Amino acid sequence: MIPTRSYSNQDSCDPGMNGESQLILAGNLGAWFYQTLPGINCNPMQSAFKHIILQPDLTFVRASHKCLYGLIRSEWKIEAGHFRWDVVVPPNTTATVHVPTNDAAGVGEGGKPAAQAEGGKFLRMEDRAAVYGVGAGQYTFVSAR
């Protein structure tokens, strides 16, 4: 039987152990920095960072996390009502990307509508964000806030 999750004293996939209320008790400040600030999280239904969930929540962040598959990078900035997000998804992984917007049709990636982005697929609108599934690669998402 292959386990779907791995547990350790620094289980960064377990939101119960890394919730903001448990930050000091869990002793995993590093996980808080890459999960809460840049929005880099693993899917709790898959092991390690095989599937990444990217969901930003601030006005500017530049961060990365080195996982088993390579470097995950999340860098975004909100300026003058526009959102720009540079993302790197490492080889042999996938990601769900939550781009803040009220209109999915207004989201761009790599200079064209995000719905036409190579390696990506629009999934749904959720909580004022257009949600995309993407494969490994580099992406630049832009939207109006």
Secondary structure, DSSP 8 states (H G I E B T S, - for coil): ---S----TT-TT-HHHHSGGGHHHHT-HHHHHHHTTT-EEE-TTSSTTSEEEE---SSEEEEEEEETTEEEEEEEEEETTEEEEEEEEEEEEEEEEEEE-S-GGG-EETTEEGGG-TTEEEEEE-SSEEEEEEEEEEEEEEEE-
